[in-house]
Amino acid sequence: MPNAIFKPKSSNQCDVLIVGAGPAGIAAAITLTASGQNVLVIDKALFPRDKCCGDGLTTGALRILEMLGFNPATVDNWQVCSDVWLRSPSGREIQLQLPNIKNNKTSQFAAIAPRIELDNALVKHARSLGVKIIEGCAFASVAHQTTDDITVSTVSADATDLSNEFHEITAKFVIAADGMWSPVRKAFGASQPGYLGEWHAFRQYLSNITGPARDRLYVWFDADLLPGYAWSFPLPNGRVNVGFGILRGSKYSVQDMKSLWPELLARPHIAEALGPDATLEGRHTAWPIPARVTNAKLASGRAIFIGDAVCAADTMTGEGIGQALLTGVLAAEAIIGAHRRGPTAVRNSYETKMRREFFADHRMSQVLGRVLQNEFLTRGVLRVANYSDWTRRNFVRWMFEDEPRAALLTPRRWHRKFLKRRGAFETSDTATNN
């Protein structure tokens, strides 16, 4: 490893320790490993493990996965989407078509991938590239720090396992990809007491879908949910991921979500979309979504926070996979480019990258989120989106983050192929999954 920060003396030493093997942590690990860094990833879970999520992948997320060398074929239930159906609070439905097929080539602008499969496939992909990942190993505390490195203590997720080879790990830097309630953030005194996230989401898988939701991606902007929404994301074999998200402080409280769920599924437009034979699978799950990246501490000492640990989700939609992947890449790039100048330079580099890539978009999403709180304005936005072929074509690309949210207001991100780029995973095969 010619670009390694230092030569490890044992398996318990590395250049970068990454805590968390979700999309953010894996993106960081792959990027660092490709540059020659010695990386170790630990995760308290054993894969495959589920993660509460809507399972949707935006264009931005897909492009990063492609950049990381990921193969969608390794996810059994990967579903490419070509059409999006939005329902206005007025009840009007509009169809938006993604430009998956262009010039006899097919690419992907939106996809659905169950997180239990996606995250496991990403772990396997990282391992195939030489990343060392230790499952069932949880961060416990910072044991000690020196001017040159940091040592952390870990515990086995299995309390009966006394053979934890990695009880202490020494690294030059730690990347925290360990979720909204990040133990690493807490250890560095950077946690936010009482913080419960901006959004809360609720989802369940359904099977035996015979209605149009079997093939269509639906987003329902019901008036009582605004600025939240309900969704149905299609999966292969007549299954869907159905759920809804609410903004904290809106009409419904988190405690209302469980009782609201059966009533929501029984609403005529949702029941019709799912079909009469729709069957609930397993149990429902709910989770908070952290979306306050402009107010979050981005790094501390030799630690960098990414993904949910840096509250990077989109504050307008609650989408977070693409944001998590991007923060992982940015953290890795900061370490690669600045590690020789020390932790302060790495922190400064990461903070600069995050401000450039996230802050303007976050503020734009905040403004748009306030617009969506108003039923009349939401109806107006969707009416404008459906005005012409041009508005439909470009609105759906913007909606799925083909370009950054605030791209029009940040000239440094303008380019000649604005809203005209191909999607991800382009092939010459014109067959689609929908």
C-alpha positions as CSV (number, residue, x, y, z in Angstrom):
1,M,0.0,0.0,0.0
2,P,2.3,2.8,-1.2
3,N,-0.1,5.6,-0.1
4,A,-0.8,4.2,3.3
5,I,-0.5,6.7,6.2
6,F,1.7,4.4,8.2
7,K,2.7,0.7,8.0
8,P,0.5,-1.3,10.4
9,K,2.4,-3.5,13.0
10,S,-0.6,-5.7,13.6
11,S,-4.1,-6.4,12.4
12,N,-5.4,-4.1,15.1
13,Q,-3.7,-1.1,13.4
14,C,-5.0,0.7,10.3
15,D,-4.9,4.1,8.6
16,V,-8.7,4.6,8.9
17,L,-11.2,2.8,11.1
18,I,-14.7,3.1,9.8
19,V,-17.5,2.4,12.3
20,G,-20.6,1.2,10.4
21,A,-20.9,-0.9,7.2
22,G,-24.0,0.8,5.7
23,P,-23.8,2.7,2.4
24,A,-21.9,5.7,3.9
25,G,-19.2,3.6,5.5
26,I,-18.8,1.3,2.5
27,A,-18.5,4.2,0.2
28,A,-15.8,5.7,2.3
29,A,-14.0,2.3,2.6
30,I,-14.0,1.6,-1.1
31,T,-12.7,5.1,-1.9
32,L,-9.9,5.0,0.7
33,T,-8.9,1.4,-0.3
34,A,-8.7,2.4,-4.0
35,S,-6.1,5.1,-3.0
36,G,-4.0,2.7,-1.1
37,Q,-5.1,3.4,2.5
38,N,-5.2,0.6,5.0
39,V,-8.9,0.5,6.1
40,L,-10.8,-1.5,8.7
41,V,-14.6,-1.5,8.9
42,I,-16.5,-2.7,12.0
43,D,-20.2,-3.1,12.4
44,K,-22.2,-4.3,15.4
45,A,-24.6,-6.2,13.1
46,L,-24.2,-9.5,11.2
47,F,-25.1,-9.2,7.5
48,P,-27.5,-9.5,5.9
49,R,-29.4,-7.2,8.3
50,D,-32.5,-5.1,7.5
51,K,-32.6,-1.3,7.7
52,C,-35.8,0.6,8.0
53,C,-36.0,2.5,4.7
54,G,-38.2,3.3,1.7
55,D,-35.6,1.5,-0.4
56,G,-35.6,4.1,-3.2
57,L,-32.4,5.1,-5.0
58,T,-32.2,8.4,-6.8
59,T,-30.2,9.3,-9.8
60,G,-27.5,10.8,-7.6
61,A,-27.3,7.6,-5.5
62,L,-27.1,5.4,-8.6
63,R,-24.3,7.4,-10.1
64,I,-22.2,7.0,-7.0
65,L,-22.9,3.3,-6.8
66,E,-21.7,3.1,-10.4
67,M,-18.6,5.1,-9.6
68,L,-17.8,2.6,-6.8
69,G,-18.0,-0.3,-9.2
70,F,-21.2,-1.8,-7.8
71,N,-23.2,-4.2,-9.9
72,P,-27.0,-4.0,-9.5
73,A,-27.3,-7.6,-10.6
74,T,-25.9,-8.7,-7.2
75,V,-29.3,-7.5,-5.6
76,D,-31.9,-10.1,-6.4
77,N,-34.9,-7.8,-6.0
78,W,-33.4,-4.7,-7.7
79,Q,-36.2,-2.9,-9.6
80,V,-35.6,-0.2,-12.2
81,C,-38.3,2.4,-12.4
82,S,-39.2,4.3,-15.6
83,D,-42.5,6.0,-14.6
84,V,-43.5,8.0,-11.6
85,W,-47.1,8.8,-10.6
86,L,-47.8,11.8,-8.3
87,R,-51.2,12.4,-6.8
88,S,-52.0,16.0,-5.9
89,P,-54.0,16.9,-2.7
90,S,-56.8,17.7,-5.2
91,G,-56.9,14.1,-6.3
92,R,-55.4,14.7,-9.7
93,E,-52.8,12.2,-10.8
94,I,-49.9,13.1,-13.1
95,Q,-47.5,10.7,-14.8
96,L,-43.8,11.6,-15.2
97,Q,-41.6,9.5,-17.4
98,L,-37.9,9.1,-16.7
99,P,-35.6,9.1,-19.8
100,N,-34.3,5.6,-19.2
101,I,-34.1,4.8,-22.9
102,K,-32.2,7.3,-25.2
103,N,-30.3,6.7,-28.4
104,N,-30.9,2.9,-28.2
105,K,-29.2,2.8,-24.8
106,T,-30.8,2.1,-21.5
107,S,-29.7,3.8,-18.2
108,Q,-31.2,4.1,-14.7
109,F,-32.6,7.2,-13.1
110,A,-34.5,5.6,-10.3
111,A,-34.5,2.2,-8.7
112,I,-35.7,0.3,-5.7
113,A,-33.5,-2.1,-3.8
114,P,-34.5,-3.7,-0.4
115,R,-31.9,-2.5,2.1
116,I,-31.5,-6.0,3.6
117,E,-30.2,-7.0,0.1
118,L,-28.5,-3.8,-1.0
119,D,-26.4,-3.3,2.2
120,N,-25.3,-7.0,2.1
121,A,-24.3,-6.7,-1.5
122,L,-22.3,-3.6,-0.8
123,V,-20.5,-5.4,2.0
124,K,-19.6,-8.3,-0.3
125,H,-18.5,-5.8,-3.0
126,A,-16.2,-4.0,-0.6
127,R,-14.7,-7.3,0.5
128,S,-14.1,-8.3,-3.1
129,L,-12.0,-5.1,-3.4
130,G,-9.9,-5.9,-0.4
131,V,-11.7,-4.0,2.3
132,K,-11.5,-5.8,5.7
133,I,-14.9,-5.8,7.5
134,I,-15.5,-7.2,10.9
135,E,-19.1,-8.0,11.7
136,G,-20.6,-8.3,15.2
137,C,-18.0,-5.8,16.5
138,A,-19.3,-2.7,18.1
139,F,-17.6,0.6,19.0
140,A,-17.5,1.0,22.8
141,S,-15.3,4.0,23.7
142,V,-12.2,6.0,22.9
143,A,-9.4,4.3,24.9
144,H,-6.8,6.9,24.4
145,Q,-5.3,9.4,21.9
146,T,-1.8,10.6,21.1
147,T,-0.5,13.3,18.9
148,D,-0.2,10.7,16.1
149,D,-3.2,8.4,16.4
150,I,-6.3,7.3,18.3
151,T,-7.2,3.9,19.9
152,V,-10.8,2.8,20.4
153,S,-12.2,-0.1,22.4
154,T,-14.8,-2.4,20.9
155,V,-17.1,-5.1,22.3
156,S,-18.5,-8.2,20.6
157,A,-22.2,-7.9,19.7
158,D,-22.4,-11.5,21.1
159,A,-22.0,-11.2,24.9
160,T,-20.9,-14.8,25.1
161,D,-18.1,-14.3,22.6
162,L,-14.9,-13.7,24.5
163,S,-12.6,-14.1,21.6
164,N,-12.8,-10.6,20.2
165,E,-9.5,-10.2,18.4
166,F,-10.2,-6.5,17.8
167,H,-10.7,-5.4,21.4
168,E,-8.6,-2.3,20.8
169,I,-8.0,-0.8,17.4
170,T,-5.5,2.0,16.6
171,A,-6.0,4.3,13.7
172,K,-4.9,7.6,12.3
173,F,-8.5,8.6,11.7
174,V,-12.0,7.3,12.6
175,I,-15.0,7.7,10.3
176,A,-18.3,7.5,12.1
177,A,-21.0,5.9,9.9
178,D,-22.9,4.6,12.9
179,G,-26.3,6.2,12.5
180,M,-28.3,9.0,14.0
181,W,-27.5,8.1,17.6
182,S,-23.8,7.6,16.7
183,P,-21.9,6.3,19.7
184,V,-18.8,7.8,18.1
185,R,-20.3,11.3,18.1
186,K,-21.2,10.8,21.7
187,A,-17.7,9.7,22.7
188,F,-16.3,12.9,21.1
189,G,-18.8,15.1,22.9
190,A,-20.6,16.0,19.7
191,S,-24.0,14.4,20.3
192,Q,-27.2,16.5,20.3
193,P,-29.1,15.8,23.6
194,G,-32.8,15.3,23.0
195,Y,-32.6,15.3,19.2
196,L,-35.2,13.0,17.5
197,G,-34.8,13.9,13.9
198,E,-36.8,16.2,11.6
199,W,-38.9,13.4,10.0
200,H,-40.3,10.1,11.0
201,A,-41.2,7.4,8.5
202,F,-43.2,4.2,8.7
203,R,-43.1,1.4,6.2
204,Q,-44.2,-2.2,5.5
205,Y,-43.8,-4.7,2.7
206,L,-46.9,-6.0,0.9
207,S,-47.3,-8.9,-1.5
208,N,-50.0,-10.1,-4.0
209,I,-50.2,-6.7,-5.5
210,T,-52.7,-6.8,-8.5
211,G,-53.4,-3.1,-8.9
212,P,-51.3,-0.6,-10.9
213,A,-48.9,-0.2,-8.0
214,R,-47.5,-3.6,-9.1
215,D,-45.5,-1.7,-11.7
216,R,-45.8,2.0,-10.9
217,L,-43.9,4.1,-8.4
218,Y,-46.5,6.2,-6.6
219,V,-46.1,9.3,-4.4
220,W,-49.4,10.5,-2.8
221,F,-49.5,14.1,-1.4
222,D,-52.6,13.7,0.7
223,A,-53.6,17.0,2.3
224,D,-53.5,15.8,5.9
225,L,-49.9,14.5,5.5
226,L,-48.3,17.6,4.1
227,P,-45.5,18.4,3.9
228,G,-45.2,14.6,4.2
229,Y,-46.4,12.1,1.8
230,A,-47.2,8.4,1.3
231,W,-45.5,6.1,-1.2
232,S,-45.6,2.8,-2.9
233,F,-42.4,1.6,-4.5
234,P,-42.6,-1.5,-6.7
235,L,-40.5,-4.6,-6.3
236,P,-40.3,-7.8,-8.4
237,N,-42.9,-10.6,-8.1
238,G,-45.9,-8.4,-7.1
239,R,-44.4,-6.9,-4.0
240,V,-44.2,-3.3,-2.9
241,N,-42.6,-1.2,-0.2
242,V,-45.4,1.1,1.1
243,G,-45.1,3.7,3.7
244,F,-45.5,7.4,4.7
245,G,-43.4,10.1,6.3
246,I,-44.4,13.0,8.5
247,L,-42.5,16.1,9.5
248,R,-42.3,16.5,13.3
249,G,-44.6,19.2,14.5
250,S,-47.1,18.7,11.6
251,K,-50.7,17.5,12.0
252,Y,-49.8,14.0,13.2
253,S,-47.5,13.0,16.0
254,V,-45.2,10.1,15.9
255,Q,-47.5,8.3,18.3
256,D,-50.3,8.7,15.8
257,M,-48.5,6.8,13.0
258,K,-49.4,3.2,14.1
259,S,-53.2,3.9,14.3
260,L,-53.1,6.0,11.1
261,W,-51.5,3.1,9.1
262,P,-54.6,0.9,8.5
263,E,-56.7,4.0,7.7
264,L,-54.1,5.1,5.2
265,L,-54.1,1.7,3.5
266,A,-57.9,1.8,3.3
267,R,-58.0,5.2,1.5
268,P,-59.7,4.5,-1.9
269,H,-56.9,5.8,-4.1
270,I,-54.3,3.7,-2.2
271,A,-56.4,0.6,-1.9
272,E,-57.2,0.8,-5.7
273,A,-53.5,1.1,-6.5
274,L,-52.6,-1.9,-4.5
275,G,-55.5,-4.1,-5.5
276,P,-57.9,-6.2,-3.5
277,D,-55.5,-9.1,-2.8
278,A,-52.7,-7.0,-1.2
279,T,-51.3,-8.8,1.8
280,L,-49.2,-7.3,4.6
281,E,-45.8,-9.0,5.1
282,G,-44.3,-9.3,8.6
283,R,-44.4,-6.3,10.8
284,H,-44.3,-2.6,10.1
285,T,-41.2,-0.6,11.0
286,A,-40.7,3.0,11.8
287,W,-37.6,5.2,12.1
288,P,-36.5,8.8,12.6
289,I,-34.8,10.7,9.8
290,P,-32.0,13.3,10.7
291,A,-32.0,16.2,8.2
292,R,-30.1,19.1,9.7
293,V,-26.7,18.9,8.2
294,T,-26.1,22.7,8.3
295,N,-26.4,22.6,12.1
296,A,-24.6,19.4,12.7
297,K,-21.0,19.1,13.8
298,L,-19.1,17.6,10.9
299,A,-15.9,16.4,12.5
300,S,-14.1,16.4,15.9
301,G,-10.5,15.6,16.6
302,R,-9.5,12.6,14.5
303,A,-13.2,11.7,13.8
304,I,-15.3,12.5,10.8
305,F,-19.1,12.0,10.9
306,I,-20.9,10.8,7.8
307,G,-24.4,9.6,6.7
308,D,-27.0,9.8,9.4
309,A,-24.3,10.5,12.0
310,V,-24.0,13.9,10.3
311,C,-27.7,14.3,9.7
312,A,-27.3,14.4,5.9
313,A,-30.8,13.3,4.8
314,D,-32.7,15.6,2.4
315,T,-34.9,17.8,4.6
316,M,-37.6,18.0,1.9
317,T,-38.1,14.3,1.1
318,G,-36.3,12.5,3.9
319,E,-34.3,10.6,1.2
320,G,-30.9,9.6,2.6
321,I,-29.1,6.8,0.7
322,G,-27.6,9.1,-2.0
323,Q,-26.6,11.6,0.7
324,A,-25.0,8.9,2.8
325,L,-23.0,7.6,-0.1
326,L,-21.8,11.1,-1.0
327,T,-20.7,12.0,2.6
328,G,-18.7,8.7,2.6
329,V,-16.9,9.7,-0.6
330,L,-16.2,13.2,0.6
331,A,-14.8,12.0,4.0
332,A,-12.5,9.6,2.1
333,E,-11.3,12.3,-0.3
334,A,-10.6,14.7,2.6
335,I,-8.4,12.1,4.3
336,I,-6.6,11.1,1.0
337,G,-5.9,14.7,0.2
338,A,-5.0,16.2,3.5
339,H,-3.8,13.5,5.9
340,R,-0.1,14.5,5.6
341,R,-1.0,17.9,7.0
342,G,-2.7,16.4,10.1
343,P,-6.2,16.1,11.5
344,T,-6.9,19.9,11.4
345,A,-6.3,19.9,7.7
346,V,-8.5,16.8,7.2
347,R,-11.3,18.3,9.2
348,N,-11.1,21.6,7.3
349,S,-11.1,19.8,3.9
350,Y,-14.1,17.7,4.8
351,E,-16.0,20.7,6.2
352,T,-15.3,22.7,3.0
353,K,-16.4,19.8,0.8
354,M,-19.6,19.4,2.8
355,R,-20.5,23.0,2.6
356,R,-20.0,23.0,-1.1
357,E,-22.0,19.9,-1.8
358,F,-24.7,20.0,0.8
359,F,-25.4,23.4,2.4
360,A,-27.1,25.3,-0.5
361,D,-29.2,22.2,-1.4
362,H,-30.2,21.8,2.2
363,R,-31.4,25.4,2.4
364,M,-33.2,25.1,-0.9
365,S,-35.0,21.9,0.4
366,Q,-36.0,23.8,3.6
367,V,-37.6,26.5,1.5
368,L,-39.4,24.0,-0.8
369,G,-40.5,22.0,2.3
370,R,-42.2,25.1,3.6
371,V,-44.0,25.5,0.3
372,L,-45.3,21.9,0.5
373,Q,-46.8,22.6,4.0
374,N,-49.5,24.5,2.2
375,E,-52.1,22.5,0.3
376,F,-52.9,25.2,-2.2
377,L,-49.2,25.7,-3.0
378,T,-48.5,22.0,-3.3
379,R,-51.4,21.7,-5.8
380,G,-49.9,24.7,-7.7
381,V,-46.4,23.1,-7.9
382,L,-47.8,19.8,-9.3
383,R,-49.9,21.7,-11.7
384,V,-46.9,23.6,-13.0
385,A,-44.9,20.3,-13.2
386,N,-47.6,18.8,-15.4
387,Y,-47.9,21.9,-17.7
388,S,-46.0,20.5,-20.7
389,D,-43.7,17.7,-21.8
390,W,-40.7,19.9,-21.0
391,T,-41.9,20.6,-17.4
392,R,-42.7,16.9,-16.8
393,R,-39.4,15.7,-18.2
394,N,-37.3,18.1,-16.2
395,F,-39.3,18.1,-13.0
396,V,-39.0,14.4,-12.6
397,R,-35.2,14.5,-13.3
398,W,-34.9,17.3,-10.7
399,M,-37.1,15.4,-8.3
400,F,-34.9,12.3,-8.5
401,E,-31.7,14.4,-8.0
402,D,-30.4,14.2,-11.5
403,E,-28.9,17.5,-10.6
404,P,-28.4,19.0,-7.1
405,R,-31.5,20.7,-5.5
406,A,-30.0,24.2,-5.7
407,A,-28.0,23.8,-8.9
408,L,-29.7,26.8,-10.6
409,L,-28.5,29.0,-7.7
410,T,-25.0,27.7,-7.6
411,P,-23.3,28.7,-10.9
412,R,-20.1,26.7,-10.1
413,R,-22.2,23.5,-10.7
414,W,-23.6,24.6,-14.1
415,H,-22.5,22.5,-17.0
416,R,-23.4,22.0,-20.7
417,K,-25.3,18.8,-20.1
418,F,-27.5,20.2,-17.3
419,L,-30.5,17.9,-17.0
420,K,-29.4,16.1,-20.1
421,R,-26.9,13.6,-18.8
422,R,-27.4,9.9,-19.0
423,G,-28.4,7.9,-16.0
424,A,-26.3,5.2,-14.3
425,F,-25.4,1.7,-15.4
426,E,-25.9,2.5,-19.1
427,T,-26.2,-0.5,-21.5
428,S,-27.0,-1.0,-25.1
429,D,-29.9,-3.3,-24.2
430,T,-33.2,-1.5,-24.6
431,A,-35.1,-3.8,-22.3
432,T,-36.4,-2.3,-19.1
433,N,-37.5,-3.9,-15.9
434,N,-40.9,-2.1,-16.0
